[in-house]
Amino acid sequence: MTDPLERVLELVANGRLTADEAGPILEALEARGATKAGFGGTDGAEGAGPGEPGKARYARVEVKEGGRRVVDLRVPISLGRFALARVPGLSKEQITEVEEAVVSGARGPIFDVEDADGDGVRIVLE
């Protein structure tokens, strides 16, 4: 049988679940100890549960091309590296920077890059 985390991520990838629908499922798996795929491994810092109102629960990812927003996605933090690795144009160093901000409990804009052509990526922790 496949790992429950992998199964949920597969359903998201196949379009059978949205990221918003998968968030509570992943949080329940995490609370049960069935997954270690969040940003911080097993330390519980990767997302806020119901009793942690101060921590970010979502990452808003905005991608611009030619100055026009082409992606505006709100992703549960609990999707962790799965979602972050799929943001176009992010280097490994930039992904590490975002992961560290999530683990530290940061909120608000944590990443904002735009080139001269108006192409860019902005990540906000909510």
N, C-alpha and C positions, 0 to 999 in steps of 0.2 A: 504494500500500500504506500502511496506517496505521502510525503510530509504535508501536514495541513497547511503550512505557510505556502509551500510551493503550489498546492492546489488552488488556494485563493488567488495567488498572483497569476496563475494560469488562467483563471476565470476572468480576471481583469484584462489580461493581455488579449484574450479572445473576445472581449467585449460583452461577456455574459454578466459581469458586475461592473458598476462604475467605481471609481476611486472612493467616492463618498460612501457607497454601500459597503465597500471592503474595509474601510477604516474601523468600524465597530467590531467587525469579525476579527481583524488582526489584533485589536486591543484586547479582546477576550482571549485569544490564543496566547498573547503575551502574558496576560494576568495568570493564565493557567500554566505558564512556563513551557509552552509548546514551541516557542519560537525565540530565536536569538538573532534575527536578521535586522533589527533596528540599528540606528546609528551607533549607539553606545554599547552594543553587545548585551550583556546581562545586567547592566547597572540600572536599568529602568529610566535612563535620562532621555530616551529618544522620543517620548511623547507624553503628554499629560493625560492621566486617567481622570475619572470623574472627580477625584479628591484633590487634584492638583491644578487649581484654576490659574496659577501664575505662569505655567509653562505653555509654550506654543503647541498647538495640536495640528496645525496645518501649515503647509508651505505654499504660497502663491507664486507660481512661476509665470513670468511674462516674457515672451519672445517677440522682438520687433524686427521687421525687415523693411528697409527703406523708410524708417520712421513710423511705420504703421504696425500696430499690434496685431500679430497673426496667431499668437497663442496666449490665452489667459486661463491658466489651469490652477485649481485649488486642490492640492494633494494632501491626504492625511500623512503626517510625519511618520506614522507607523509603517508606511510603505517603504521607508528607509532607502537604502541604496538602490533598490529596484527602480524606483522612480527617478532618483537623482542621476543615475547613470544614463538615463534616456533623454536628458536635456541637451539639445543640440548645441555644439560649440563650447562646452565646458571641458577644460583640461583636468587632468588628475589632481593637480595642485589646487585648482579652483573647487573641485568636488571636496577635497580634504578641508579646505577653508569653510565651506558650508557645513560639513559634518561637525567640525569643531564648534561652530556657532550653535548648532542644534544641541549638542551635548552640554554646552555651557549654560543652556537655558535662555539664550538670547531671544528677543522679540523685535519685530519691526524689520526694516530693510537690512539685509545682511550681505547682499551682492548686487552690484549694479554696474554693468559694463556696456558701453555703446561705442561703435566705431564711427568714423567720419561719414559713412554711407547711411547712417541711421539704423544699422543692424545692431541688436543687443539683447542681453538677457538681464532680467531683474528678478531677484528672489526675496520674498518678504515672509517672515515667520509670523503667523497669526495665532 
